[in-house]
């Protein structure tokens, strides 16, 4: 079942195109990694998928599906003065603001906390948690907002290797056991190839979209591994 269809999408800011000719389809249960050099437009594509940025041309068809979003760590206010429960339940409204939620929202939040094994931290202050615990809280928050899709922008940046491995395991389990669709922007091409079933590689235009196994044989992959993911000037 297709959840998102991107057709001939071009994206940018103030009349300046960042990336163009983006064509891909997301099906339920996919695990897609978006890779590309720094500045190629990965986060710009994320904004467009969330409906925060209108394409210059082309179309993004996602019906009314709700996407759970995990932003880059740098965009997160890590000293936010709220309890874990409050941060997680705020995913039900899409903003960390008011704390007036009904029973339904509190139950959704509890289920998401249990899934992330953080229900024991519910009353703890968010800002006192470790980096790995914070990431699980924010993942639970994203799950509250998700119908069947999680969109993650560089989720392992800044995490230590053990916490990174744990996060990858959690995502794999969500994908495998709950049929949760995962779309992840990643710099970590080795893990992308290990866990993702599909790769979307973007540059000034789309360089590859297809199965991870096919990606390895592609020219895009060869160029990318040679540049180490950094921009070729
Ligand atoms: P990536 O995530 O692949 O590193 P980005 O999507 O963040 O790349 O950025 C792509 C390009 O768009 C960069 O040149 C960046 O400077 C530019 N850009 C990003 N956000 C804005 C913005 N709000 N206004 C203008 N230019 C932007």
Boltz pocket constraint, residues with backbone or C-beta under 6 A from the ligand:
constraints:
  - pocket:
      binder: B
      contacts: [[A, 13], [A, 18], [A, 36], [A, 37], [A, 38], [A, 39], [A, 40], [A, 41], [A, 42], [A, 43], [A, 44], [A, 45]]
      max_distance: 6.0
